[in-house]
Amino acid sequence: MATTSSTTSNMFGDISQLNGASQQTIDSRNSVASTYDNFLKLLTTQLKNQDPLDPTDSSEFTNQLVQFSQVEQQINLNAKFDKLLTSNQAAQMLQASNYIGKNVEAEGSFLTVEAPASFNYWMTKDATTVSAVIKDENGNVVRTMTLDGKSGSHTQAWDGRKDDGSLLPVGTYNLIMSALDENGASVAVDLPTSKITLSETPKPRFGYTFAEAYNRAEARIYDADGSLVRVLKIDSGAGRKSVVWDGRDEKNTPVAAGSYEVKILAYDANDKLVTDDKSNPVDAKLTTVNRVKDIGSTENGVQLQVGKDAYINLDKIVAVRG
């Protein structure tokens, strides 16, 4: 999960890239201006030294002057577009930053299961080895983790599991961290707090709309590897519906934090899958609710990051859910 400081860095980094694009146009304009000046100097010199009895044919120079003019006009037009693009995307980046930390409902099929606990730490300088030890209220070590040692701010998720993979009860746990550099010397690690609160995993939510009623319907949930983890029986009636998934698999075991994909399937009276004319499952106008972690600018425009590899466009947002 990205921290606020890294988000700020990403945002201004993206705006810098936009300014860089405008700089390319400025460089192009300067290059043409320089070439045009040299061309005029050569033209003036040649005209001064031409043979009066055999004057230079001006048609070629005229054609080149026209070409220079056309190129300059195109570059000026590009500069105007670059300025407009930079302004619009910068405004979108600022708009997108308002969503960080909020739950947004947006068109799409990806759900993010949040970790039940997380903690922040700050590395004063680079470290080769960083260790985190989590203890219960009785001082027993329940989890050890090896973390990123790069200098700066970090946010680390914890899935609430012990080293053996078993789940721990909700409650408060103690955190101890240590770090060593390449010479084995201790490196300071700053912790805002030495306590970690393990909470119930937030339950993912999604919505869908059927244009007509069907015999039955189900929501299939897949993990990032494409493996089916849960099948939910859902309302098959016409209209808009909302579903809350408990974040558990078919064995009633809490799933790991990460991104999941939802697919809505509808069946007719003969229990046959309903499809469109391209044999795809019926379009259920699926929306999912996710917490925005970061923002960034890509070739598809400004996007909100809601998972490790899951993004949504601003124009796909339906509502803010707190």
Order of alpha helices (4+ residues) and beta strands (2+ residues): alpha-alpha-beta-beta-beta-beta-beta-beta-beta-beta-beta-beta-beta-beta-beta-beta-beta-beta-beta-beta-beta
